[in-house]
Amino acid sequence: MPTEHDWITTPVTAELLRGALDIERTEHGVLPHRLPARARAQCTDPQLASAESQPSGVRLAFRTRATAVELDALPTKRDYVGAPPRPDGVYDLLVDGRPAGRGSVAGGNTVTIDMVAGTAELRTGSVGTLRFPDLPEGEKDVEIWLPHNETTELVALRTDAPVEPSPPSGRTVWLHHGSSISHGSDAASPTTTWPAFAASLGGVDLINLGLGGSALLDPFTARTLRDTSADLISVKIGINLVNTDLMRLRAFTPAVHGFLDTIREGHPTTPLLVVSPILCPIHEDTPGPSVLDFTSLSDGQLHFQAMGDPGERASGKLSLGVIRDELARIVTQRATEDPNLNYLDGRELYGESDHDELPLPDQLHPDADTHLRIGERFASLAFAPGGAFAGHTA
């Protein structure tokens, strides 16, 4: 390990970050954001504010001869009253594109959420340090993928040799939007969320706009997708609209059209893939909202239940089955004038046989193994020959 006077401190700037659409200067350092300031200003929902500040898909990327790296960071962690403490967020180290280490930052701020009382309490904490001491000799490209589920302020980057931003990879850029499942939910690490894993298999660079609880056809999200440079775009629509019981079929159909229209204003011919929800048995035929089953807290495992009535579909309430049928119809209608628009049924990523083998632990979210399966399926269905993105990767 170098002695203290051997360290070189490099300011964290936008040039060193990939996957972030904005950065905010804080009293501690830099906070990456996945929605631009204008979009953030148009919504006061604390769920969205938390989700977009969790840097799923965001990574530091630099070229260096350093053999030791330290990153000071201030995480904001979440705990739920009655549930086991959540593990610290995971950072993944890649060297020349290959996994080379994994670590976490202890301490930091903690938000304690009481789902029964509907309250949240912030307890401030201290900056922690992530260390990777044994990097290989010679010049190399280093990526540090930030925790997908932990708001992370970057305070200081130290190395024992100079760093410079990694040069452009030349790879195709894939821009993806979806719910907490796309955000990463219960994946083991930031490079093993299903979109990150699919991107690695497809050889593309990911910008992940998976926003936990917040894939709600918001116009500011559509404008963000419109204004973000990308070679491929996918939007995974449905589960959060059922979770929140946000709209009826009458509003859903024009909202989807408007969302796609806005994206097409900035990307008129870019391959665009609409993905419907994966299988979720509690909501296949039963509308939302989804609520926490408080009796489940006694065994330390969160579980959700559907509170709607299947009969309410007749009055326009949305179930996953209703949403899949309508998305397929909308894409078929639009594709007559938009040959670069395609549809993927989410049950091809995770369906009944998958659920029999790998059930959703809390009734809503896939576990770590299932993220890998979904990522592998998406890569084979979208990037492989015959897929919506086939022939468009570098």
SULJO-V905601 format. One record per backbone hydrogen bond with DSSP energy under -0.5 kcal/mol. CO is the residue of the C=O (numbers start at 1). NH is the residue of the N-H. If there is no record, write none. Layout:
co=CO nh=NH
co=CO nh=NH
This chain:
co=3 nh=6
co=4 nh=7
co=8 nh=10
co=8 nh=159
co=10 nh=157
co=11 nh=13
co=13 nh=16
co=14 nh=17
co=16 nh=61
co=18 nh=59
co=22 nh=33
co=24 nh=31
co=29 nh=26
co=30 nh=32
co=30 nh=154
co=31 nh=24
co=33 nh=21
co=33 nh=22
co=36 nh=40
co=37 nh=41
co=39 nh=42
co=40 nh=43
co=45 nh=49
co=46 nh=50
co=47 nh=51
co=48 nh=52
co=49 nh=53
co=50 nh=54
co=51 nh=54
co=52 nh=34
co=53 nh=55
co=53 nh=152
co=54 nh=56
co=55 nh=58
co=58 nh=146
co=59 nh=18
co=60 nh=144
co=61 nh=166
co=62 nh=142
co=63 nh=164
co=64 nh=140
co=67 nh=135
co=68 nh=160
co=69 nh=132
co=70 nh=158
co=71 nh=130
co=72 nh=155
co=72 nh=156
co=73 nh=75
co=73 nh=128
co=74 nh=153
co=75 nh=77
co=75 nh=109
co=76 nh=151
co=77 nh=111
co=79 nh=113
co=80 nh=83
co=91 nh=103
co=92 nh=145
co=93 nh=100
co=93 nh=101
co=94 nh=143
co=95 nh=98
co=98 nh=95
co=101 nh=93
co=103 nh=91
co=104 nh=106
co=109 nh=77
co=110 nh=112
co=110 nh=123
co=111 nh=79
co=111 nh=113
co=112 nh=114
co=112 nh=121
co=113 nh=81
co=113 nh=115
co=114 nh=118
co=114 nh=119
co=119 nh=114
co=121 nh=112
co=122 nh=124
co=123 nh=110
co=126 nh=108
co=128 nh=73
co=130 nh=71
co=132 nh=69
co=140 nh=64
co=140 nh=142
co=141 nh=96
co=142 nh=62
co=143 nh=94
co=143 nh=145
co=144 nh=60
co=145 nh=92
co=147 nh=150
co=150 nh=55
co=151 nh=76
co=152 nh=32
co=152 nh=154
co=153 nh=74
co=153 nh=155
co=154 nh=30
co=156 nh=72
co=156 nh=158
co=157 nh=10
co=158 nh=70
co=159 nh=8
co=162 nh=65
co=164 nh=63
co=172 nh=174
co=172 nh=205
co=173 nh=175
co=173 nh=231
co=173 nh=232
co=174 nh=176
co=174 nh=207
co=175 nh=234
co=176 nh=209
co=177 nh=236
co=178 nh=211
co=179 nh=183
co=180 nh=184
co=180 nh=185
co=184 nh=187
co=189 nh=192
co=190 nh=193
co=193 nh=197
co=194 nh=198
co=195 nh=199
co=196 nh=200
co=197 nh=201
co=198 nh=202
co=199 nh=203
co=199 nh=204
co=205 nh=174
co=207 nh=176
co=207 nh=209
co=209 nh=178
co=209 nh=211
co=210 nh=212
co=211 nh=214
co=214 nh=216
co=218 nh=221
co=218 nh=222
co=219 nh=223
co=220 nh=224
co=221 nh=225
co=222 nh=226
co=223 nh=227
co=224 nh=228
co=225 nh=228
co=231 nh=271
co=232 nh=175
co=233 nh=273
co=234 nh=177
co=235 nh=237
co=235 nh=275
co=238 nh=241
co=238 nh=242
co=239 nh=243
co=240 nh=244
co=241 nh=246
co=242 nh=245
co=243 nh=289
co=243 nh=290
co=248 nh=251
co=248 nh=252
co=249 nh=253
co=250 nh=254
co=251 nh=255
co=252 nh=256
co=253 nh=257
co=254 nh=258
co=255 nh=259
co=256 nh=260
co=257 nh=261
co=258 nh=262
co=259 nh=263
co=260 nh=264
co=261 nh=265
co=262 nh=265
co=262 nh=266
co=263 nh=266
co=263 nh=267
co=271 nh=233
co=272 nh=274
co=272 nh=342
co=273 nh=235
co=273 nh=275
co=274 nh=344
co=275 nh=237
co=280 nh=283
co=280 nh=284
co=281 nh=284
co=283 nh=320
co=284 nh=321
co=285 nh=287
co=287 nh=308
co=289 nh=307
co=291 nh=305
co=292 nh=294
co=293 nh=296
co=294 nh=297
co=295 nh=298
co=296 nh=299
co=296 nh=301
co=297 nh=300
co=300 nh=84
co=303 nh=293
co=305 nh=291
co=309 nh=312
co=310 nh=313
co=311 nh=314
co=312 nh=315
co=312 nh=317
co=313 nh=316
co=316 nh=249
co=318 nh=288
co=319 nh=323
co=320 nh=324
co=321 nh=325
co=322 nh=326
co=323 nh=327
co=324 nh=328
co=325 nh=329
co=326 nh=330
co=327 nh=331
co=328 nh=332
co=329 nh=333
co=330 nh=334
co=331 nh=335
co=332 nh=336
co=333 nh=336
co=334 nh=337
co=334 nh=338
co=338 nh=341
co=340 nh=272
co=342 nh=274
co=344 nh=276
co=345 nh=348
co=346 nh=349
co=346 nh=350
co=350 nh=279
co=351 nh=355
co=352 nh=356
co=353 nh=357
co=354 nh=358
co=359 nh=361
co=360 nh=363
co=362 nh=304
co=365 nh=361
co=365 nh=362
co=366 nh=186
co=367 nh=371
co=368 nh=372
co=369 nh=373
co=370 nh=374
co=371 nh=375
co=372 nh=376
co=373 nh=377
co=374 nh=378
co=375 nh=379
co=376 nh=380
co=377 nh=381
co=378 nh=382
co=378 nh=383
co=379 nh=383
co=379 nh=384
co=382 nh=389
co=384 nh=387
co=387 nh=390
co=389 nh=392
